[in-house]
């Protein structure tokens, strides 16, 4: 077995590898760029699946946001106006609920345009 920094491969967990990789190979600028992408992100012509996937991927690079309400607000801010009007944001709920609602209204709007 190969030793990297004195750690045997079979003893290295994925989380440890990921943490070490990010620490050693991803610069502060890389994280700052992902953060800017997250805050500038809008749904535009993306599908719900694409928007959600990109949002969740970028969100991994903004670890200081821990409060669910802030996560949901950022997700909600990128919606198309047509969806914002249908999905009410009154109190914090799990992000997954907002993803589910967005998918529901997206599918409804797709079905209307196909009819």
Secondary structure, DSSP 8 states (H G I E B T S, - for coil): --EETTEEGGG--HHHHHHHHHHHHS-HHHHHHHHHHHHH---TT--HHHHHHHHHHHHTT-TT---HHHHHHHHHHTS-HHHHTTS--SS---HHHHHHHHHHHHHHHHHHHH-
